[in-house]
Amino acid sequence: MSINIVGSPIATNLGDRIGGTTSSFNSSGANLIVISMSYYSALSGLPAVSDNKGNTYIQAPTHEYENAHRFVYVLNPTVGSGHTVTVARTNSADIYPAIVIYLFSGVASHDQDGGTTSFPSDVTTVAPGLLTPVGAGALCITGMAINKADTPTVTGGLTKSDVPQSLGVCIVNSSAYIIQTSIAAFNPTWNWSTADKAATSSIIFAKAAGGAKGAKGGGKGNKGGGGVHILSPEGAILINIGNPGLDM
């Protein structure tokens, strides 16, 4: 079984520097929800992520210094129409969150994750670090955070989504994914124009195993003269099966 994206990525800010709730979407058919989240981390705790379907999200490691990025995900979630996601601050500090929500089918398990920050430097390029999936057909996702009016690019032929900076509302979230066909190292590079302190993460998921192959068809029919004979103790043919040309 191969991994497939369900619908299109949902790239959005939450409309407020303290967080908020997304518009509703239809998650039917997905067995993995992954949320790429950028936020401003100075003085803030880890933002809380929840949804109206009662799913519990697993938090991958956070990579942060002022600007932060992390993934949260849930395997085999409760899905359906009218789905919404809420991101909320956990103390009084502003978080300026931006998220990209991915829905996938055909996923078996979380494989591995990684990431880094540019602390203490302002930079214009960053990579999350080398990861290699354990099997072919893996889903590989990366995301990054900066706080500049810029639109990062990414190497490696990935499909990218962006949430631009909105002053007073959110920092930048650029995220991208690829579904590999064979085992390949994953370490895409993000590039942008205006130097800033950057954070980036990556996460990999393994595909579900395919079903067993069906049994092959029966063997070819017997050619003439090749039927089954049941003999008497004296050698006479008592029963002739599958060879109408043989007289008994």
Secondary structure, DSSP 8 states (H G I E B T S, - for coil): ---EE-S--EEEE-SSTTEEE---B--TT-SEEEEEEEEE-TT----EEEETT----EE---EESSEEEEEEEEES----TTB-EEEE-SSSS----EEEEEEEESEEEEEEEEEEE-TT--EEEE----B--SSTT-EEEEEEEE-SS---EESSS-EEEEE--BTTTB-EEEEEEEE-SS---B---EEEEEEE--EEEEEEEEE----------------TT--EEEE-TTS-EEEEES-TTS--
